[in-house]
Amino acid sequence: MEKGVKQRILEKGAEIIHQKGYYHTGIQEVLDAANVPKGSFYNYFNNKEDFGLQVIDYYVGQFDGMAGQILDNQSLPPLERVRKLLDSFIDLFRSKQYTLGCPIGNLGQEMGDLSEPFQKKLKWALDAMAGLYIRVLSEAQSRGDLPQGLDVRQTAFFLIASWHGALIRMKIERSPEPLEDHKNFFFNRIFKK
Amino acid sequence: MEKGVKQRILEKGAEIIHQKGYYHTGIQEVLDAANVPKGSFYNYFNNKEDFGLQVIDYYVGQFDGMAGQILDNQSLPPLERVRKLLDSFIDLFRSKQYTLGCPIGNLGQEMGDLSEPFQKKLKWALDAMAGLYIRVLSEAQSRGDLPQGLDVRQTAFFLIASWHGALIRMKIERSPEPLEDHKNFFFNRIFKK
């Protein structure tokens, strides 16, 4: 039961912060959405910042769940798993009418300059996300599916960063084109031997 | 004199919105920073939104000034001009301790989902920025400096979008590495014949 309440607060908080950003999200609206009385917030979180930082943990857990399942699927060649993951995200954003973007990218934009605890946590989150890509790209490279000269770590971080930028353009254009372009530049140019 | 006051409001507004985002910028602090009495704001702008949209025009004008001068410099080969522009931006962000990011990318992130007038204006801004790159990349391609199969329009938009994402990572890491990586992926992979 204890875990259930905290989980509900985190889930609703993650949803609202994804839509509105961190600053525009009020604790009270999160608690209302989670159907939890105000007093119990401080049983789980020291303050709004602590809550925000734990929401980042929650996002990374969500990413791990979705991406990990696809990227670790040994029945597909490693680069096909990357393609499948990007296609899954494109499907997800189509269902959201090309809004929202990546919550980690959004918070990086909003909070990267403004709060050192957020900055450190977001750096950890990027590292965690990149770790999944580094693993699958290394597997591809050792099979000979990627150029030997490609730096797998740099490629993983650039894949995520350029995806975040493509999501900004997706929001402005309300179109999947920036995400399709991103995928095509990686598969047709950067991954090409 | 009329033009002077409006220009001062736009300049200070552009500076403060770049630092804090649109929502967190108050009209009063812009007028205080510009040393302009409140009443005169409405001589130039219908409301805060109209002001924000005109600040976007101002940003595009700034970009045109800086980028246009470098990208139109006929004494350098076209791709060297692109490299020089990216290096100039890296120098600029170094002087800002790797904070701020691109004001158009920031507003795309903040406002892309929330306001249709901003969305339309930001789409126009992206198109305007891409136009400069399309021109110089076309020049490079017609000289044989780019692969013939490269879609110059897609490349221009992907260059800007992935730059915006690299800037998010720059803010999180407080480091030029994401910007250097961006440049290297374009010059060593995407532009490579």
Interface residues (C-beta under 8 A of the other chain):
Chain A: Q19 G21 Y23 H24 T99 L100 G101 G105 N106 G108 Q109 E110 G112 D113 Q119 L122 K123 L126 Q154 T155 F157 F158 I160 A161 S162 W163 H164 G165 A166 L167 I168 R169 K171 I172 E173 R174 P178 D181 H182 N184 F185 R189 I190
Chain B: Q19 G21 Y23 H24 T99 L100 G101 G105 N106 G108 Q109 E110 G112 D113 Q119 L122 K123 L126 Q154 T155 F157 F158 I160 A161 S162 W163 H164 G165 A166 L167 I168 R169 K171 I172 E173 R174 P178 D181 H182 N184 F185 R189 I190
